Amino acid sequence: MPEALPAPVFAEAVVDESVVAANAAEHPAIIIDLPRGKRLSVFAAASPALVTAALKSLR
């Protein structure tokens, strides 16, 4: 029997509308702060497959 999936966990998100990037390629579209001071940055130029793989790996 397959292992049951854990219940969904939601993280707090902050949208700062006062900051406008001059060049979207220079600034991440998504920043995910991880434990122990680690950070994952996802840029708009990333392929959907790469973004999907990165987010799935965080589960």
Secondary structure, 3 states (H helix, E strand, C coil): CCCCCCCCCCCCCCCCCCCCCCCCCCCCCEEEECHHHCEEEECCCCCHHHHHHHHHHCC
